[in-house]
Amino acid sequence: MKADIVVVGGGIVGLTTAVRLLERGASVLVVTDEALPARTSSVAAAVWYPTGVRPGRATTVRAADTYAELSRQAADGVPGVTLGPCRTYTPARAAELPWWAKAVPGLRPLRTDEATGTWTHGWAFDAPTVDMPVYLDWLVTRFLAAGGLLHHRRVNHLSQAAVWAPLVVNAAGLGAGSLCGDPTMTPVRGQLVVVANPGLRTSLRVQDHPEGYTYVHPRRTDVVLGGTFDADRWDLFPDPATAAAILARCTALEPRLAGAPVLAHPVGLRPHRPSGVRLERDPHLLPGTPVIHNYGHGGSGVTLSWGCADETARLAAT
Ligand SMILES: Cc1cc2nc3c(=O)[nH]c(=O)nc-3n(C[C@H](O)[C@H](O)[C@H](O)COP(=O)(O)OP(=O)(O)OC[C@H]3O[C@@H](n4cnc5c(N)ncnc54)[C@H](O)[C@@H]3O)c2cc1C
């Protein structure tokens, strides 16, 4: 199996990158060790919202590009992608716009009729939301239909990937650090509760809730309730007390959730890198084979996916 570029990692970051590289005319092989990225990408609540990631201009540009792409896909009817109303509540009237405001068209302060409980201030905008298992399936199908190659296999070092192509993309999420000797990669565990949708359409979130990170993200038939940000925790077992606390916080925010049947207790690991996403061309790691790193997206891998894929494709062309 030979290609122009090999992408290691078949989560949201690897697949969007692989699709963009193919669209730019390269032959692309994705090598990934599991058919479904079960610990991270398939678990994501997957609402466009920059969180758990280093703020800054580069992040805002990547988030803006992804917002535009996912909005186009929602309009085109891409499976699993919708654009819907979103409100983010703040403890007090904010003196400044959120740092990522330039990425979002139509961001406005909440109206008084959009308050809920004691939460009266914040911002409203339309946010792309993605049903990840459906969307990842669609990405794989799109990739294969465009001539991409997919190989399920573990890679222990990026030099193993270099036998398949003269350019390697490191998009292995939490696994990326050990592949390139970056010891700063750690998991940030997230626990969610999924309930049947009692007819909700609007995403609600409170980033600075005093009892813990809180969000309500309706999908077509269910609602994803969050959540936790548990630094440096690897376990994937849902904690019943945490689930009860998530349900209580979310029901206080959106009372129509009361009594909604619980469908699942997903737990996943965000690929956290304290200094932010690593997206750069690395000519030194492998002798004679350049590597482009695209990993460390923390809690925003969906939110930054297409922007980072575009940037990787530009780096591949240099
Ligand atoms: C509970 C939760 C909620 C979230 N909610 C949101 C949200 O609302 N919005 C948002 O933007 N983001 C959200 N995220 C974050 C988002 O899920 C991640 O940032 C994103 O999925 C990371 O994608 P990735 O492709 O980098 O990693 P992954 O999905 O982990 O994909 C990497 C792939 O590479 C493979 N791999 C790793 N090492 C190797 C190796 N050595 N050889 C071969 N293959 C390898 C892995 O098996 C995996 O399949 C959430 C995450 C969690 C856990």
The ligand as an SDF file (V2000), in Angstrom:
LIG
                    3D

 53 58  0  0  0  0  0  0  0  0999 V2000
  -17.3470   13.8910   26.6850 C   0  0  0  0  0  0  0  0  0  0  0  0
  -16.7800   14.6900   25.5380 C   0  0  0  0  0  0  0  0  0  0  0  0
  -17.5050   15.7340   24.9840 C   0  0  0  0  0  0  0  0  0  0  0  0
  -16.9760   16.4960   23.9450 C   0  0  0  0  0  0  0  0  0  0  0  0
  -17.7230   17.4790   23.4000 N   0  0  0  0  0  0  0  0  0  0  0  0
  -17.1990   18.2420   22.3950 C   0  0  0  0  0  0  0  0  0  0  0  0
  -17.9830   19.2690   21.7980 C   0  0  0  0  0  0  0  0  0  0  0  0
  -19.1430   19.5000   22.1610 O   0  0  0  0  0  0  0  0  0  0  0  0
  -17.4090   20.0100   20.8090 N   0  0  0  0  0  0  0  0  0  0  0  0
  -16.1290   19.7810   20.3730 C   0  0  0  0  0  0  0  0  0  0  0  0
  -15.6540   20.4900   19.4820 O   0  0  0  0  0  0  0  0  0  0  0  0
  -15.3850   18.7880   20.9110 N   0  0  0  0  0  0  0  0  0  0  0  0
  -15.8750   18.0300   21.9070 C   0  0  0  0  0  0  0  0  0  0  0  0
  -15.1200   17.0440   22.4750 N   0  0  0  0  0  0  0  0  0  0  0  0
  -13.7070   16.9170   22.0740 C   0  0  0  0  0  0  0  0  0  0  0  0
  -13.5530   16.1150   20.8150 C   0  0  0  0  0  0  0  0  0  0  0  0
  -14.2420   14.8990   20.9350 O   0  0  0  0  0  0  0  0  0  0  0  0
  -12.0480   15.8350   20.5850 C   0  0  0  0  0  0  0  0  0  0  0  0
  -11.3030   17.0220   20.6140 O   0  0  0  0  0  0  0  0  0  0  0  0
  -11.8600   15.1820   19.2090 C   0  0  0  0  0  0  0  0  0  0  0  0
  -12.7310   14.0930   19.0570 O   0  0  0  0  0  0  0  0  0  0  0  0
  -10.4160   14.7260   19.0290 C   0  0  0  0  0  0  0  0  0  0  0  0
  -10.3630   14.0560   17.8090 O   0  0  0  0  0  0  0  0  0  0  0  0
   -9.0420   13.3220   17.3150 P   0  0  0  0  0  0  0  0  0  0  0  0
   -9.3360   12.8430   15.9510 O   0  0  0  0  0  0  0  0  0  0  0  0
   -7.8790   14.2130   17.5470 O   0  0  0  0  0  0  0  0  0  0  0  0
   -8.8570   12.1130   18.3350 O   0  0  0  0  0  0  0  0  0  0  0  0
   -9.5480   10.6680   18.4020 P   0  0  0  0  0  0  0  0  0  0  0  0
  -10.9950   10.7330   18.2400 O   0  0  0  0  0  0  0  0  0  0  0  0
   -9.0170   10.0350   19.6520 O   0  0  0  0  0  0  0  0  0  0  0  0
   -8.9590    9.9170   17.1410 O   0  0  0  0  0  0  0  0  0  0  0  0
   -7.6390    9.4610   17.1100 C   0  0  0  0  0  0  0  0  0  0  0  0
   -7.6310    8.0810   16.4970 C   0  0  0  0  0  0  0  0  0  0  0  0
   -6.2770    7.6890   16.3590 O   0  0  0  0  0  0  0  0  0  0  0  0
   -6.1320    6.3450   16.7690 C   0  0  0  0  0  0  0  0  0  0  0  0
   -4.7820    6.1030   17.2300 N   0  0  0  0  0  0  0  0  0  0  0  0
   -4.1980    6.6150   18.3470 C   0  0  0  0  0  0  0  0  0  0  0  0
   -2.9530    6.1490   18.4630 N   0  0  0  0  0  0  0  0  0  0  0  0
   -2.7450    5.3230   17.4090 C   0  0  0  0  0  0  0  0  0  0  0  0
   -1.6490    4.5240   16.9790 C   0  0  0  0  0  0  0  0  0  0  0  0
   -0.5170    4.4800   17.6690 N   0  0  0  0  0  0  0  0  0  0  0  0
   -1.7760    3.7910   15.8460 N   0  0  0  0  0  0  0  0  0  0  0  0
   -2.9210    3.8250   15.1370 C   0  0  0  0  0  0  0  0  0  0  0  0
   -4.0020    4.5690   15.5020 N   0  0  0  0  0  0  0  0  0  0  0  0
   -3.9090    5.3010   16.6220 C   0  0  0  0  0  0  0  0  0  0  0  0
   -7.1420    6.2160   17.9040 C   0  0  0  0  0  0  0  0  0  0  0  0
   -7.4750    4.8760   18.1430 O   0  0  0  0  0  0  0  0  0  0  0  0
   -8.3100    7.0310   17.3830 C   0  0  0  0  0  0  0  0  0  0  0  0
   -9.1560    6.2470   16.6010 O   0  0  0  0  0  0  0  0  0  0  0  0
  -15.6480   16.2220   23.4810 C   0  0  0  0  0  0  0  0  0  0  0  0
  -14.9360   15.1500   24.0150 C   0  0  0  0  0  0  0  0  0  0  0  0
  -15.4780   14.3880   25.0290 C   0  0  0  0  0  0  0  0  0  0  0  0
  -14.6930   13.2310   25.5790 C   0  0  0  0  0  0  0  0  0  0  0  0
  1  2  1  0
  2  3  1  0
  2 52  2  0
  3  4  2  0
  4  5  1  0
  4 50  1  0
  5  6  2  0
  6  7  1  0
  6 13  1  0
  7  8  2  0
  7  9  1  0
  9 10  1  0
 10 11  2  0
 10 12  1  0
 12 13  2  0
 13 14  1  0
 14 15  1  0
 14 50  1  0
 15 16  1  0
 16 17  1  0
 16 18  1  0
 18 19  1  0
 18 20  1  0
 20 21  1  0
 20 22  1  0
 22 23  1  0
 23 24  1  0
 24 25  2  0
 24 26  1  0
 24 27  1  0
 27 28  1  0
 28 29  2  0
 28 30  1  0
 28 31  1  0
 31 32  1  0
 32 33  1  0
 33 34  1  0
 33 48  1  0
 34 35  1  0
 35 36  1  0
 35 46  1  0
 36 37  1  0
 36 45  1  0
 37 38  2  0
 38 39  1  0
 39 40  1  0
 39 45  2  0
 40 41  1  0
 40 42  2  0
 42 43  1  0
 43 44  2  0
 44 45  1  0
 46 47  1  0
 46 48  1  0
 48 49  1  0
 50 51  2  0
 51 52  1  0
 52 53  1  0
M  END
$$$$
